[in-house]
Amino acid sequence: MRVLLFKEEKLGVSSREYPTRPLVGTGALILQDGKLLLIRRGAQPGQGKWSIPGGLVELGENVQDAMVRETKEEVGLDVEAVKLMDVFDSVTLDDQGRIQYHFVVVNFLVRVVGGTVRTASDILEARWVRVEEVEKFTLTDSFRRFFEKHRDRIRELALLREK
């Protein structure tokens, strides 16, 4: 399967940058003890900015399974989906107005069922952040829009998950 994906990438079919079609990504909203787990991205798009764990859905993979896999890979936590939070487009244009990135993002509220936080090589840092403090961080554009849209609900959920 990796050979097939390599050939597709070489043809530009699966390229993240300047894609020929939207790519499906997934994210995990992890709330624990009244805090949200944020990660600082080590790669584009959004390099150096804060977001939630997640990544791309692989060919033939269920979107929920992708979220579980990406969360384990990026931050070492085993999670299970509690609720679908949102599905939205994240489109980034370059200076010439061309589509540089286009993701369809599926974010889930999740529950931690195991593991300990540790970061993968493409994650610069992971940090538990009080929900009231999230917007003080330099967030990716897509996560900022998601957070602003769901801020009140996330605050309610965080209160439910405080010790």
GIVENQUI-V440363 format. One record per residue. N is the residue number from 0. RES is the residue in one small letter. PHI is phi in whole degrees, -180 to 180 (NA if undefined). OMEGA is omega in degrees with one decimal (999 if undefined). Layout:
n=N res=RES phi=PHI omega=OMEGA
n=N res=RES phi=PHI omega=OMEGA
This chain:
n=0 res=m phi=NA omega=-179.9
n=1 res=r phi=-62 omega=179.1
n=2 res=v phi=-63 omega=178.6
n=3 res=l phi=-62 omega=179.1
n=4 res=l phi=-64 omega=178.9
n=5 res=f phi=-62 omega=178.7
n=6 res=k phi=-63 omega=178.8
n=7 res=e phi=-64 omega=-179.9
n=8 res=e phi=-64 omega=-179.8
n=9 res=k phi=-63 omega=178.7
n=10 res=l phi=-81 omega=179.6
n=11 res=g phi=86 omega=-176.8
n=12 res=v phi=-70 omega=-176.2
n=13 res=s phi=-108 omega=-178.8
n=14 res=s phi=-64 omega=176.5
n=15 res=r phi=-69 omega=-178.5
n=16 res=e phi=-90 omega=-175.4
n=17 res=y phi=54 omega=-177.3
n=18 res=p phi=-72 omega=175.4
n=19 res=t phi=-91 omega=177.1
n=20 res=r phi=-158 omega=177.4
n=21 res=p phi=-63 omega=175.5
n=22 res=l phi=-107 omega=-178.4
n=23 res=v phi=-94 omega=176.9
n=24 res=g phi=-121 omega=-178.6
n=25 res=t phi=-142 omega=179.7
n=26 res=g phi=-138 omega=-178.4
n=27 res=a phi=-118 omega=175.3
n=28 res=l phi=-88 omega=-174.3
n=29 res=i phi=-111 omega=179.0
n=30 res=l phi=-113 omega=-180.0
n=31 res=q phi=-152 omega=-179.9
n=32 res=d phi=53 omega=178.2
n=33 res=g phi=77 omega=-178.4
n=34 res=k phi=-121 omega=178.9
n=35 res=l phi=-109 omega=177.1
n=36 res=l phi=-84 omega=174.9
n=37 res=l phi=-109 omega=175.6
n=38 res=i phi=-123 omega=175.1
n=39 res=r phi=-101 omega=-172.2
n=40 res=r phi=-70 omega=178.4
n=41 res=g phi=-101 omega=-177.7
n=42 res=a phi=-139 omega=176.0
n=43 res=q phi=-75 omega=-5.6
n=44 res=p phi=-77 omega=177.2
n=45 res=g phi=83 omega=-178.4
n=46 res=q phi=-55 omega=179.1
n=47 res=g phi=85 omega=-179.7
n=48 res=k phi=-97 omega=-176.4
n=49 res=w phi=-97 omega=179.3
n=50 res=s phi=-156 omega=173.5
n=51 res=i phi=-108 omega=178.8
n=52 res=p phi=-59 omega=178.2
n=53 res=g phi=166 omega=-179.5
n=54 res=g phi=177 omega=-175.2
n=55 res=l phi=-84 omega=173.7
n=56 res=v phi=-80 omega=177.9
n=57 res=e phi=-85 omega=179.6
n=58 res=l phi=-54 omega=178.5
n=59 res=g phi=84 omega=-177.2
n=60 res=e phi=-94 omega=173.7
n=61 res=n phi=-70 omega=-176.1
n=62 res=v phi=-60 omega=178.5
n=63 res=q phi=-68 omega=176.6
n=64 res=d phi=-63 omega=177.8
n=65 res=a phi=-62 omega=178.8
n=66 res=m phi=-62 omega=178.7
n=67 res=v phi=-62 omega=-179.6
n=68 res=r phi=-62 omega=-177.9
n=69 res=e phi=-63 omega=179.0
n=70 res=t phi=-65 omega=178.3
n=71 res=k phi=-64 omega=-179.1
n=72 res=e phi=-65 omega=-173.4
n=73 res=e phi=-80 omega=-174.5
n=74 res=v phi=-130 omega=174.2
n=75 res=g phi=76 omega=-178.4
n=76 res=l phi=-100 omega=171.0
n=77 res=d phi=-91 omega=-177.3
n=78 res=v phi=-133 omega=171.1
n=79 res=e phi=-133 omega=-179.2
n=80 res=a phi=-70 omega=175.1
n=81 res=v phi=-103 omega=-174.4
n=82 res=k phi=-159 omega=170.5
n=83 res=l phi=-72 omega=-177.9
n=84 res=m phi=-93 omega=-175.8
n=85 res=d phi=-173 omega=170.9
n=86 res=v phi=-130 omega=-176.2
n=87 res=f phi=-152 omega=176.2
n=88 res=d phi=-92 omega=172.2
n=89 res=s phi=-126 omega=-177.0
n=90 res=v phi=-118 omega=177.4
n=91 res=t phi=-118 omega=177.7
n=92 res=l phi=-100 omega=175.0
n=93 res=d phi=-86 omega=-177.2
n=94 res=d phi=-64 omega=178.6
n=95 res=q phi=-93 omega=179.2
n=96 res=g phi=84 omega=177.0
n=97 res=r phi=-83 omega=178.0
n=98 res=i phi=-74 omega=179.7
n=99 res=q phi=-88 omega=177.1
n=100 res=y phi=-140 omega=172.7
n=101 res=h phi=-145 omega=178.5
n=102 res=f phi=-119 omega=165.6
n=103 res=v phi=-102 omega=-171.3
n=104 res=v phi=-107 omega=179.5
n=105 res=v phi=-118 omega=-178.2
n=106 res=n phi=-103 omega=179.9
n=107 res=f phi=-118 omega=163.2
n=108 res=l phi=-79 omega=-176.6
n=109 res=v phi=-129 omega=175.3
n=110 res=r phi=-118 omega=177.0
n=111 res=v phi=-77 omega=179.5
n=112 res=v phi=-118 omega=178.6
n=113 res=g phi=173 omega=177.6
n=114 res=g phi=88 omega=175.4
n=115 res=t phi=-132 omega=-176.8
n=116 res=v phi=-67 omega=172.3
n=117 res=r phi=-150 omega=-174.6
n=118 res=t phi=-98 omega=174.6
n=119 res=a phi=-78 omega=-176.5
n=120 res=s phi=-65 omega=-179.7
n=121 res=d phi=-92 omega=177.3
n=122 res=i phi=-115 omega=-177.4
n=123 res=l phi=-75 omega=-175.0
n=124 res=e phi=-167 omega=171.8
n=125 res=a phi=-128 omega=-176.4
n=126 res=r phi=-149 omega=171.7
n=127 res=w phi=-81 omega=-173.2
n=128 res=v phi=-127 omega=174.0
n=129 res=r phi=-61 omega=-175.8
n=130 res=v phi=-55 omega=179.8
n=131 res=e phi=-66 omega=-176.7
n=132 res=e phi=-97 omega=-172.3
n=133 res=v phi=-55 omega=-174.4
n=134 res=e phi=-73 omega=174.3
n=135 res=k phi=-80 omega=-180.0
n=136 res=f phi=-86 omega=174.7
n=137 res=t phi=-81 omega=-174.4
n=138 res=l phi=-91 omega=170.4
n=139 res=t phi=-63 omega=-179.0
n=140 res=d phi=-58 omega=-176.7
n=141 res=s phi=-68 omega=179.0
n=142 res=f phi=-70 omega=177.6
n=143 res=r phi=-60 omega=179.1
n=144 res=r phi=-64 omega=178.1
n=145 res=f phi=-61 omega=-177.4
n=146 res=f phi=-64 omega=179.0
n=147 res=e phi=-61 omega=179.8
n=148 res=k phi=-65 omega=-172.5
n=149 res=h phi=-112 omega=-174.4
n=150 res=r phi=-49 omega=-176.2
n=151 res=d phi=-63 omega=179.9
n=152 res=r phi=-66 omega=178.9
n=153 res=i phi=-63 omega=177.3
n=154 res=r phi=-61 omega=177.8
n=155 res=e phi=-61 omega=-179.7
n=156 res=l phi=-65 omega=178.7
n=157 res=a phi=-64 omega=177.9
n=158 res=l phi=-62 omega=178.8
n=159 res=l phi=-69 omega=-176.6
n=160 res=r phi=-103 omega=174.5
n=161 res=e phi=-80 omega=177.8
n=162 res=k phi=-75 omega=999
